[in-house]
Amino acid sequence: MESPIALITERVRSRVRREGIDLGDDGSLAARYVRDEVRRYSERALGGSAPLLVDERAVAAEVVATLTGYGALQPFLDDPEIEEIWINAPDRIFVARAGVSQRVPLVLDAAEVRRLVERMLHPTGRRVDLSSPFVEASLPDGSRIHVVIPDITSRHWSVNIRKFQRSIRGLDRLLELGSVTAPAADFLRLAVLAGLNILVSGATQSGKTTLLGALLNEVPDAERIVTVEETFELDVDAPDTVALQCRQPSLEGSGEVTLRRLIKESLRMRPDRLVVGEVREAEALDLLIALNSGLPVIYIGACRVKQRSTFASRRTEPARRPTSMCSARSAAGWRRNSGSPFLASTSTTTCRRHRDGCGRSSNVCSRTHRRASSRGTRTAFCG
C-alpha cells in the first residue's frame, strides 16, 4: 500500500501538471497546494478509507521538501548545527556536528538517492554517469556536493554534501569562536592589507575555505578580486569581484575548462587580488607564474602536510609549502627545480588549519625569498 506522504505528493504533482505551473518559483504556492491535499487526505481518513495522519504539519513539511527541496535530506540541510551530510548507502547516512560524525535514523532507497542527486545537479548543468563517474557542484545555498557512482564505488552511490557557513564573515568572528588568537588575527589582517601572498593549508573539513572567506572580508573595497575555483564555494561580499569556476567536458569530450586555464585567464582581468580555491596538480605552475608577476595571491594548498612532534619542526614545516608546490612540475612539463626562480623574490604568509571541531589556526608564518640559496623565515605565531 502506498504511503500517505507518497500519495499526497503524487496528488500535488498531478495538480501542478494539470495547471501547468512551476512550484520552484513560488514556495508559498507549493505550501498552499500541499495544505489543500493534506486536508483532503485527512477528510478521507476520517471516513475510514485511508490511514490517519499522526502529525499533519510534519507530513506537510516533508511533502513540501520533496516537491521544492531535497526530500528527506532537507531537515539536515536546514539544521544550522550540521556541517556535512554523507551517504554511504541508502540505509547508512551520516552527519557531522562540531566535527563529530554520527549516524542518523534515516533510510532511503537507491532510486530516491539517485533522484535527489539529479535534482541537486540539475541547476548546475553538471552530470554523473558511467563516462563521468565523479561530479562536484555547488548548491544554490553555497553548499558543495560531491558524488561517486559504481563501478568506482563497490555497490552504492556515495554522496557528500558540505554546507557553507554564512555566519562566519570575518576574522573577528573567528576570534570569537576561538579559531584564531588575537595576535594571529591581527597579523593576518595586516598581511592582507600589506598585499602579501597567503597560503592556507590543513586537513579536510578543517575550515580552510572558511578562513579564506574571512581573509577576503579584510580586503579594501577599492580593490578588485577575482576568484578561481573548481566549483563555486566562496561567497565574497565585495563591491568589485568576479567568480570563475571550472567546467566538465561535454559528452563528446570537448569544452573542458581547467583550473590552469582559469588562472591564466584571470591574470588578464585586471585583478588586484587573485584567489585560487585549491591547488593540487599542474596548476601550481601557473600559480607560481602569478606569484612572480607581483600580484597578491590568496590560495589553498592541498599538498601533503608532514606531521612532526617537535616544536621546531612544526615551526619550520609550513614555511616550505610554497617550494614544495614545485613537485607538480612533472605534470606541468617542467624540469626539476625549474620552479625555484619564481620564488626568488616573493613573500608568503602560511596559515595551517587543524581539524579539531573549531578549525583552530596555528603555525602562522611569514617567509621572504631573497635568493635561491638565501631565505628568511619568521614564525609569527605557533599554537
N, C-alpha and C positions, 0 to 999 in steps of 0.2 A: 504493500500500500504506500502511495506517495506521501511524503511528509507534509505537514501543514505549511512549512516555510517554502518548500519547493512548489507546492500548489499555488500559494499566494503569489509567489514570484512569477510563475508562468502566466497567471491571470493578468498581472500588471503588464507583462511583456506583450500579451495579446492585445490589450487595450492600447498600448503605445503603438503597435504596428497598425492597428485599425485607424488611429487618429493621425499617424504619420508625424510624430513629434520626437524630439531628442531630449531625453531626460538629463543628459550630461550638461546641457546649457542652463538648466534651472533646477537646483537642488530642492527648492520649496515645492515645485510641482511634483517631483518624484515622491516627496514625503506625503503630499496630499493624495496622490494616487494609491500609495501603499496603505494609508489610513482607511481609504474607502474600501479597499479589498479586504483588509483585516476586519473591518466592521461587518461586511457581508459574510465573511467566513464565520465569524462569531455567531451571527444570526442563524446560520445553517447548523452550527454546532449545538446551539441551544435546542434545535429541533431534533437532535439525535442523529443527524446524517453525517456528522464529522466529529473527530476528537476535539475536546475543548482545549483552548489555549491557556496555559498556566499564567503567562505574562504577555499581554498584548503589546505593551510598549517595547519589550525586548525583542519580540518577533518582528515588529515593525522596523526597529532599528537594524536588525540583521538583514531584512529584505532590502532596505534602502542601501545598505552597504554592498549587498550582492549586485544591485542594479547600477549604482553610481560609483561605488568604491571598489574595494578589493575583498569583498566577501568576508569569510571568517577571519581573515588576517587584519581587517580594518580596525578592530578594537586595539590590537597590539600597535598598529601604526599611529593610532590616536593617543596612546599612552605616553606621556612625556618622559616617564622614568625608563622606558625601554630604549636601549641604544641600538640594538641589532636583532634581527629575526633571521633564522635559517631553518631550512627544511632539508633533512637528510633522507626522509622517506615520507609518504603521506601520513603515516602514523607516528613519526618521530620528528617533532617540531620543537625548536628551542628558541629562547630569547635571552638577551643579556641585559642585566640591570646593574649599574655601577661596576661594570667589568666582570660580573659573576654570571655564568650561564646557568639556566635552569630549563628543564623540560616542561612544556605546557600540556594540559589535558585536552588536546585538540586532535581530532582525527579527520583527515580529508581522504579523498580517493584520487587516483592517478589522473583521471580526466579533469578533476577540479583543479589540481595543481597546474596542469597544462593551460587550462582556461585562464587562471589567474596570471600566469606568466605572459600569455598572449595579450591580455588586457593591459598589463603594465608596459609591454614593449610597443603596443600599437601607436601611441602618440610619438614615439621616438623614431619610428621608421626603421628600427633595427630588427633583426631576425635571429632565430636559433633553429637550426635544422642539422641534418647529417653532414652537409657540406660545411657548416659553420657551427660546431657543437658548443662553442663558448660565446657568450654575449655579456656585455656590460653596458648599462644605460642609466640615465637619471630619471627619476620620477618627478612629477610636477612640483612636489614639495621640496625638492632638492635631495631626497634620499637616493642612494645608489643601489641598483640591483645587479647581481652577478649570477648567471645561470650556466650550468654544465649539464649536458644530457648524455644518455647512453649512446654509443658503447664506450664513451670516455669514462663515464661512471659505470659502476658494476651493474646496477639494476634500475635505480630510481633517478628522477631529476633532482639535482642539487641546486638549491636556491638560497642566496644570501641577500638580505636587504639591510643596508647600513643607513640608519637615519641621520639626517642633518640636524645639528643642534643650533637652532637660530637664537637661543638665549645667550650665547656667548659671542659678543661683538667686539671686544677689545681686551687689551692686556689688563685693564683694571678689573674686569670680570674674572679673568683667570687668577688674578691676585686674590680676589675674594674667595674663590673656590680652593685656594691653596695649591694651585697647579704650578705657580711660579712664585719665587720670593720677590720681595720689593726691590732689592738691588738688581736682581736679574731682569725684572720688568723694566726698570729704569735704563739698564744697559741696552736691552733690546730696542726700546723706544728710541734711544739716541742713535743706535745702529741704523734704524730705518730712516731717521731724519738726516743722518750723515750720508745716506746713499750707499751703504756697504752692501756687498753681496752676502746673502744669508742662506745657509743650508740647514734644513730641518730634517733630522733623521730619527728613527725609532721603529719599534715593532708595530705589527698590525693592530689597529684599534687603540693605539696609544695617544691619539689626539694630534697627529701631525697636521692634518688639514684644518682642525680647529685652531691650532696655534698660527698656521699660515693666514687664516682669515683674520685673526686678532692682530697680527702684524700689519696686514693691509689696511686695517682701520686707522693705523697711525700715519699713513702716507698723506702728505698735504693735499688738499683739494685741487690745487693748481697743477698737479702732476697727472699725466696720462698713464693709465695702467692697461696693459694687455696681458690677459691670462691665457695659458695654453694647457689643455688637459686632455686626457684620453676620453673622459666623459665628464660633463658639467657637474661639479661639486661645489666650487667656491661661489659664495653669494657676496659679491663685493659691493659695498654701499659707498660708492664714489661717483662724483658727477661726470667724470671723463674716463670711461672704462669700456673695453671691448673683450668679449669672452670667445675663445675658439676651442673647438673640440675635434677629435679625430673622427674619421668615417670609415665604416667597414666597406670592403669591396662588394660589388654587386654580384648577382648570381653568375654573371659572365666573367667575374674575376677582375673587373676594372672599376675605376672610380675610388680606389682607396686613398685616404689622406692620412699619412702617418704623423707621429709626433715630431719627427725630424723635419718634415715639410712645414709644419705649423711654426716651428721655431724659426726657420729661415724666413717664412713669410712675415712673421711678427716683427722682425727687425726692419721691415720696410714700412711699418705702420706708425712711425714716429713715437715709439714708446718712451716714457720717462722711467717706467718700471716694467720689467718683464717678469712674469710669474709663471713658472713651469710646475704643473701639478705633481708629476712624479717622473724621476729619471731612473730608468732601469737598463737600457740597452744602448744601441748605437747613437741615440740622440744626445748622449753625454758629449760626443764630439762637437755637435752644433751648439750645445750649451757652453762649452769651453770657448768657442769662437765668439759667442755673445759676451762672455765674460771679458774676453780680450778687447772687445770694442769699447769698453769703459761704461757699458750700460749697467745700472744697478739691477741685479737679478735676485729674486727670492724663489727658492725651489726646494722640493722634497727629494732627498736622496734615498733610493730604495736599495742601496748596496748593503752587503752583509756587514754586520757590526760584530766585532770580536769582543766577547766579554772577558774581562780580566779582573783579578781580585785586588790588586794593589791600587792605592790612590794615585800613584804616579802614572801607572799605565792608563787608568781611566781618564786622567787629566790630559794626556797627550794623544790618545787614540782619535777623538773626534777631529782634531786639527788636521789629521792626514786624509780626511774624507775626500776633499776635492781632488787630491792627487790620485787617490785610488779609483776615481771615476775613469781615469785613462785606461783601465782594464777593458773598457768597451772598444778599444782601438781596433781589435781584430774584426769585430762586427762592422765597424765603420770603414775598414780597409786601410788603417794606418799602421805604421811600423811601431815597434816597441819604443817607449819613451818619447814618441812624437808629440804627445800632448803636453809635455812638461813646459815648453817655451810659452804656452798660453797662460801659465800660472806665474810667470816670472815677475810680474808687476801688479798682481791683484791682491785685494784684501778681502778675506772671507770670515764671516761670523758663523759659527756652527752651534746649533742647539739640539741636544739629544733628548728625546721624549721617552718616558717609561710607561709601560702598561701595568698600572697598579691601581686602577679604579678611578683615579682622579687625573691621570695623564700628567704626572709630575715632570717638570723640565729640570735637567741638570746638565753639567758639562757645557756651560755656555762659554765658548772660546772664540777668541779673535786671532786671526793669523794673517800676517803680512808677508807676501812672497817678494823678495827683492831680487835674488838671483837663483839660478837652479841649485847652486851649492851653498847659498846663504839664506836662511829663512828665520823669521822671528815669530814665535808663538807665545801668546799671552792668554792664560786661563783667567777669564773674568770671574766666573763662579762655578763651583762644583758641589753638588749635593743640594 
